[in-house]
Amino acid sequence: MDALEIARWQFGITTVYHFLMVPLTIGLGLVVAVLQTAWHRTGKEEYLRMTKFWGKLFLINFIMGVATGIVQEFQFGMAWSEYSRFVGDVFGAPLAMEALLAFFVESTFLGLWIFGWDRLPRRIHLAAIWIASLASILSAYFILVANSWMQHPVGTEIINGRAVMTDAWAVFTNNTALVTFPHTIFGAFAVAGGFLLGISWYHLYKRRQSGIDTVDADGKVVVGESATLGRNRDKIDYRVWIKSLRIGAVVAMVAFAGVALSGHAQAQLMIQQQPMKMAAAEAACHDGTGFSLLSIGDLRSGGATTCDDVVGVFEIPGLLSFLAHDNFTTEVKGVNTLLPEYQEKYGTHLPDNPIYGDRAGTEINYLPVMEVTYWGFRLMITLGGLSAVAAAVALWLTRKGTVPHSKWISRLALFGMLAPFGANSAGWIFTEMGRQPFVVAPNPSFEGIDQVFMYTAAAVSPGVSAGEMLFSLIVLTLIYAVLLVVEVVLLTRYVRGGIGSAMPELHDRPDDGQKDTDVLSFAY
């Protein structure tokens, strides 16, 4: 067992799990704020119902996101103490601002929004959800400032073996952060759009299945009502779901356009700042201009793919050059060209320093795990594109006012909600693993090798054994598995309950399944 590898698995598992909640919280929070604004301006009942229903799902996700995010702070000191010492002077400012200016504001005003229904003046109550949602976006920016510094350190110098901030403005306006932020936020809106679309499709299908809504000879919807199913199955209920579906579809398509444009800018920066990451993402062993649609490794190699066993199957000439340089002719450096450059700049072996433990003096592999970077990059693009296409198809299929009476399409719409989540996770895994073997990647604009960077091998806590790390990995993974069950059960329960799960006053039936012990009754 190796403490470093176990620590990386632990951080990866807990962080990716936490990031499942983050984009939905960011995207859904702003959607709820817009819906409540629509209700405030129009007074229409459907917007009130939409606000309360989607707002309750937002709260469930927010609570779980906080619970899973707390562990991230403790991991820095528990498993990555050397890393914490190295980056502490730089990370202190953005993380403190994230907590004080963003998260505390978000939590405070979200509390006012939860308990302020029918207590606060309507405009103040509306302002509370807007401040909370905007604070969550601001919180994301400060976190991304810290992460972007790891990708491209600026505004610092090394003093006594630690990175010390010398220019706070440079850190907070890091060009890497400025392109990563919109890319991440648009990704969050893609998640929110798919979430609205899938759940709304489910409820429209249930209305079709129960015979509440029918279609005429032209295929147009005939909206009905059901007195036996409670007041939450009236014509307003129909308007809630059809409007939510269309809003979700539009948000998903606009978000994908934003993700694509910001991703293009991000890729161009990546070529300059971390060229090996982009070369690994393309399995580009040699200099060239083509974008690989499919490359495979030699299955007989029996280990990680290297440039000795990569076989290109199909590529689009010139596309990689366009992504990198906005033209179709400038060659992009491949792995075989970059490896000697990295070795010349940063050395071929880890320094003979006790901080590296048993790895001191071992050869450095500057090539990230090519399978992860190559397929992670493609999975991110593919799942994001499928989400946008699905949103466009959904708008077309519901153009006559309702969803098709098809069970398999309904199930596909529900499972389709997972695609933007998968795209976000794949993108983060690619981003973080692609900069290995560095935990803080070197800035290529600095001259010489005496610059700000840190090998992952030097970041792990020296006093933590592999056994202790394995124990914490198992415990945290089990706890997160339980939290995942809780999250899914709560979301499923309230999604199935429809509007009545957020507005129990709409229930007429004694057997509606609602209980006085509802754990979220405080948020009605």
Buried (B, 14 or more C-beta within 10 A) or exposed (E): EBBBEBBBBBBBBBBBBBBBBBBBBBBBBBBBBBBBBBBBEEEBBBBBBBBBBBBBBBBBBBBBBBBBBEBBEEBBEBBBBBBBEBBBBBBEBBBEBBEEBBBEBBBBBBEBBBBBBEEBEEEEBBBBBBBBBBBBBBBBBBBBBBBBBBBBBBBBBBEEEBBBBBEEEBBBEBBBBBBBBBBBBBBBBBBBBBBBBBBBBBBBBBBBEEEBBBBEEEEEBEBBBBEEBBBBBBEBBBBBBBBBBBBBBBBBBBBBEBBBEBBBBBBBBBBEBBBBBBBBBBBBBBBBBBBBEEBEBEEEEEEBBBBEBBEBEEBEEBBBBBBBBEEEEEBBBBBEBBBEBBBEBBEEEBEEEEBBBEBBEEEBEBBBBBEBBBBBBBBBBBBBBBBBBBBBBBBEBBEEBBBBEEEEBBEEBBEBBBBBBBBBBBBBBBBBBBBBBBBBBBBBEBEEEEBBBBBBBBBBBEEBEBEBBBEBBEEBBEBBEEBBEBBEEBBEBBBEBBBBBBBBEBBBEEEBEBEEEBEBEEBB
